[in-house]
């Protein structure tokens, strides 16, 4: 038998086919091993953070596929005036309801601490179904597209809220929260950069194809979410936090005495209930609240620039460039700035987060003022890059302050509340951007005004808190 196999050449042929198969698989398997090694380094694999990093990369890739499909339908396929109307309709049908839903998303998810993996998987699966639903309407741009887009937006933000609450549960030993968040964020940015050109290529095949790709990606993310460690669903020792500042109890009148000389039973119960107040973030110091105000200004600037520059550059492209290339240049500048801010945040290890937040807010404000005074191609690109850099670094510093000042039993709740408020700020900035006339100097002046409001509300408090130092020991 062995002689027959060697005589007909099937043995060498089979070996040659296997060798060719290994050679063809090598680039993919090698890349997969490299990615796994990077995401699981420094104990991230053992703690489960590596799986969350991979899940966030899948989330970013799926979201950008849907963004490519929507942008091609709502924005690029029609004249500028009609595009403004379509985007205004998109904002009215999706962003306005989301503004009402956003305050509910965080508290609702915070009531499901034992179902965080299921919540992330559900957000992935829902977007997979909605992507298929949108694929039938994306070519025509009919009204049925917008309710599905609203569903995608809500699911995406719900995933972001849960992901922020999950990160503290997966910290490896001697791993700061700012470093963990920088890794997660950087993975999402890299996946977005890789998936965007793939989505554009699928768009060239046909308008539904990016949505088919998004569906496949989100189905993979649904499965990946359930591979996270079981401790993600643990809520041991947690309490809810509120961003509202609890007020002092007002002076009370003397309690009436009963006929037997004691206090009234109903009054005693009412007073005891009056003392029960949920923990507030003011109780751990002003740094988190002022940091949140500064980050809200950055997020409003981000939403404003996305919508305003999209229409401004379509009508008035950068010198010597087409509208698509101009938008690409600004988008790449913003993405590169965001990646640099994430990398710098990891390198700084959250040293002096209050000072960092105040400094980057001042930097963004200064560049916005220069862009308004000396409006030009270079200044627009510079503002996009600086906005991406400062938003990333400011958010990582806010994460560090929450880690340091918020006790562990309310920390995940604080992440949920803060992320919801930041998303609402983005919606407000986007609404201003779509409503503003297409005047470059006016737009950059409004951008500077948004940052000036954030600076007026937060910088003094941040610097004062930095001088006083944190009244709470560093945790985790």
Order of alpha helices (4+ residues) and beta strands (2+ residues): alpha-alpha-alpha-alpha-alpha-alpha-alpha-alpha-alpha-alpha-alpha-alpha-alpha-alpha-alpha-alpha-alpha
